[in-house]
Amino acid sequence: MSNRSRMRLVLPNVVTALRLVGVPVVLVLLIREARTPALAVYAAMVLTDVLDGWVARRVGGETRFGAYFDALTDMVVLLSLLGFLAWSGILPAWTPLLPAITASAFLVSSRRTGPRYDPIGKHYGAVLYVVTGVLLVIPKAAAMLGASILILVLTAASLVSRAICLSGSEEGA
């Protein structure tokens, strides 16, 4: 395999890995109550979520590993930050469990065929990134309640959507 071919496969995953590197940085900044720098790093992390897929499609570097790595990285980022927000009392302790359930459903239902996205689940992570960003900017009770309810409803909708999508694909198989 040529260096160019290797780079085509590696580059999108390097962009994804940058998102992982940002997790401890954001957490340390939040613990030190440096919200503005934490938000700047978080915004860069969100940008890498958009950028990694674009780079993969642009250079022809889409792989099964990359799709899983991206989805798992999203969940590590989101569960880490939602867990921190729960630990600091901004969210109820049960809130981070909801995306963990959805991530588990995604992994279990995708293990044989590769990543399988349902119509709602495909956008679940993006909504969670926005909700988490709002909570980092506005860590208030009203935002907490709205975010928790939104995450609860979105999780339920995603799980139902996944079940329907998977049952439909099994019937056609």
HUWOWO-V113293 format. One record per pair of residues at least 12 apart in sequence whose C-alpha atoms are under 10 Angstrom apart, sorted by the first residue. I is the first residue (numbers start at 1). J is the second residue. D is the distance in whole Angstrom. If there is no record, write none. Layout:
# HUWOWO-V113293
I_J_D / I_J_D
This chain:
# HUWOWO-V113293
5_59_9 / 5_60_9 / 5_61_8 / 6_61_9 / 7_59_9 / 7_61_9 / 8_55_9 / 8_56_8 / 8_57_10 / 8_58_9 / 8_59_6 / 8_60_7 / 8_61_5 / 8_62_9 / 9_55_10 / 9_56_8 / 9_59_8 / 9_60_8 / 9_61_5 / 9_62_7 / 9_63_7 / 9_65_10 / 9_66_9 / 10_56_9 / 10_61_8 / 10_62_10 / 10_63_10 / 10_66_9 / 11_52_8 / 11_55_8 / 11_56_8 / 11_59_9 / 11_61_8 / 12_48_9 / 12_51_8 / 12_52_5 / 12_53_7 / 12_54_8 / 12_55_6 / 12_56_5 / 12_57_9 / 12_58_10 / 12_59_9 / 12_60_10 / 12_61_7 / 12_62_8 / 12_63_10 / 12_66_7 / 12_67_10 / 12_70_9 / 13_52_7 / 13_53_9 / 13_55_9 / 13_56_8 / 13_61_9 / 13_62_10 / 13_63_10 / 13_65_9 / 13_66_6 / 13_67_9 / 13_69_7 / 13_70_8 / 14_48_10 / 14_52_8 / 14_66_10 / 15_45_9 / 15_47_10 / 15_48_6 / 15_49_8 / 15_50_10 / 15_51_7 / 15_52_5 / 15_53_9 / 15_55_9 / 15_56_10 / 15_70_9 / 16_45_9 / 16_48_6 / 16_49_7 / 16_50_10 / 16_51_8 / 16_52_6 / 16_53_9 / 16_66_8 / 16_69_7 / 16_70_6 / 16_71_10 / 16_72_10 / 16_73_7 / 16_74_9 / 17_45_10 / 17_48_9 / 17_52_9 / 17_69_9 / 17_70_9 / 17_73_8 / 18_44_9 / 18_45_7 / 18_48_7 / 18_49_10 / 18_52_10 / 18_73_10 / 19_41_9 / 19_42_9 / 19_44_8 / 19_45_5 / 19_46_8 / 19_47_9 / 19_48_6 / 19_49_7 / 19_52_10 / 19_70_9 / 19_73_7 / 19_74_8 / 19_76_10 / 19_77_8 / 20_45_8 / 20_48_10 / 20_70_10 / 20_72_10 / 20_73_6 / 20_74_9 / 20_76_8 / 20_77_7 / 21_45_9 / 21_77_10 / 22_38_9 / 22_41_7 / 22_42_7 / 22_44_8 / 22_45_6 / 22_77_8 / 23_38_10 / 23_41_9 / 23_42_8 / 23_45_8 / 23_73_10 / 23_76_8 / 23_77_6 / 23_78_9 / 23_80_7 / 23_81_8 / 24_77_9 / 24_80_9 / 24_81_10 / 25_37_10 / 25_38_8 / 25_41_8 / 25_42_9 / 26_38_5 / 26_39_8 / 26_40_9 / 26_41_6 / 26_42_7 / 26_45_10 / 26_77_10 / 26_80_10 / 26_81_8 / 27_42_10 / 27_80_8 / 27_81_7 / 27_84_7 / 27_85_10 / 29_41_9 / 30_81_10 / 30_84_9 / 30_85_10 / 30_88_10 / 30_136_9 / 31_84_9 / 31_88_9 / 35_136_7 / 35_137_8 / 36_136_9 / 36_137_9 / 38_136_8 / 38_137_10 / 39_133_8 / 39_134_10 / 39_136_7 / 39_137_8 / 42_77_9 / 42_81_10 / 42_129_9 / 42_132_10 / 42_133_8 / 42_136_9 / 43_129_10 / 43_133_8 / 45_74_10 / 45_77_9 / 45_129_10 / 46_74_9 / 46_77_10 / 46_126_9 / 46_129_7 / 46_130_9 / 46_133_9 / 48_70_10 / 49_70_8 / 49_71_9 / 49_73_9 / 49_74_8 / 49_125_10 / 49_126_9 / 49_129_10 / 50_126_10 / 52_66_9 / 52_67_10 / 52_70_8 / 53_66_9 / 53_67_8 / 53_70_8 / 63_114_10 / 64_113_10 / 64_114_6 / 64_115_7 / 65_114_9 / 65_115_9 / 66_115_10 / 67_114_8 / 67_115_7 / 67_116_10 / 68_106_10 / 68_107_9 / 68_110_9 / 68_111_10 / 68_114_8 / 68_115_6 / 68_116_10 / 71_103_8 / 71_106_9 / 71_107_9 / 71_115_9 / 71_122_10 / 71_125_8 / 72_103_8 / 72_106_10 / 72_107_9 / 74_103_10 / 74_125_7 / 74_126_9 / 74_128_9 / 74_129_9 / 75_99_7 / 75_100_8 / 75_102_9 / 75_103_7 / 75_104_10 / 75_125_8 / 75_128_10 / 76_100_9 / 76_103_10 / 77_129_9 / 78_96_8 / 78_99_8 / 78_100_9 / 78_125_8 / 78_128_7 / 78_129_7 / 78_131_10 / 78_132_8 / 79_95_10 / 79_96_6 / 79_97_8 / 79_98_9 / 79_99_7 / 79_100_7 / 79_103_10 / 79_128_10 / 79_132_10 / 80_96_9 / 81_96_9 / 81_129_10 / 81_132_7 / 81_133_10 / 81_135_10 / 81_136_9 / 82_95_7 / 82_96_5 / 82_97_9 / 82_99_9 / 82_128_9 / 82_129_10 / 82_131_10 / 82_132_7 / 82_135_9 / 82_136_10 / 83_95_8 / 83_96_6 / 83_97_9 / 84_96_9 / 85_132_9 / 85_135_8 / 85_136_8 / 85_139_9 / 85_144_9 / 86_144_10 / 88_139_10 / 89_139_9 / 89_141_10 / 89_144_9 / 90_135_8 / 90_136_9 / 90_138_10 / 90_139_6 / 90_140_7 / 90_141_7 / 90_143_9 / 90_144_6 / 90_145_9 / 91_135_9 / 91_139_9 / 91_140_9 / 91_141_8 / 91_143_9 / 91_144_6 / 91_145_8 / 91_147_8 / 91_148_7 / 92_144_8 / 92_145_9 / 92_148_7 / 94_148_9 / 94_152_10 / 95_144_10 / 95_147_9 / 95_148_6 / 95_149_9 / 95_151_7 / 95_152_8 / 96_148_9 / 96_151_9 / 96_152_10 / 97_152_10 / 98_148_10 / 98_151_7 / 98_152_7 / 98_153_10 / 98_154_9 / 98_155_6 / 98_156_9 / 99_124_9 / 99_125_9 / 99_128_9 / 99_151_8 / 99_152_9 / 99_154_9 / 99_155_7 / 99_158_10 / 100_155_10 / 101_155_8 / 101_156_10 / 101_159_9 / 102_121_8 / 102_124_9 / 102_154_10 / 102_155_7 / 102_156_9 / 102_158_7 / 102_159_7 / 102_162_9 / 103_121_10 / 103_125_10 / 103_155_10 / 103_159_10 / 105_158_10 / 105_159_8 / 105_162_8 / 105_163_9 / 106_118_9 / 106_121_9 / 106_158_10 / 106_159_9 / 106_162_8 / 109_162_9 / 109_163_9 / 109_166_8 / 110_166_10 / 116_162_9 / 116_165_9 / 116_166_9 / 117_158_10 / 117_161_10 / 117_162_7 / 117_165_9 / 117_166_9 / 118_158_8 / 118_159_9 / 118_160_9 / 118_161_6 / 118_162_5 / 118_163_9 / 118_164_8 / 118_165_6 / 118_166_8 / 119_157_10 / 119_158_8 / 119_161_7 / 119_162_8 / 119_164_10 / 119_165_8 / 120_154_8 / 120_155_9 / 120_157_7 / 120_158_5 / 120_159_9 / 120_160_9 / 120_161_6 / 120_162_8 / 120_165_10 / 121_154_9 / 121_155_8 / 121_157_8 / 121_158_5 / 121_159_8 / 121_160_10 / 121_161_7 / 121_162_7 / 122_158_9 / 122_162_10 / 123_154_10 / 123_158_9 / 124_151_9 / 124_154_7 / 124_155_8 / 124_157_10 / 124_158_7 / 127_150_9 / 127_151_9 / 127_154_9 / 128_147_9 / 128_150_9 / 128_151_7 / 128_154_9 / 130_147_10 / 131_143_9 / 131_144_10 / 131_146_9 / 131_147_6 / 131_148_9 / 131_150_8 / 131_151_8 / 132_147_8 / 134_147_9 / 135_147_8
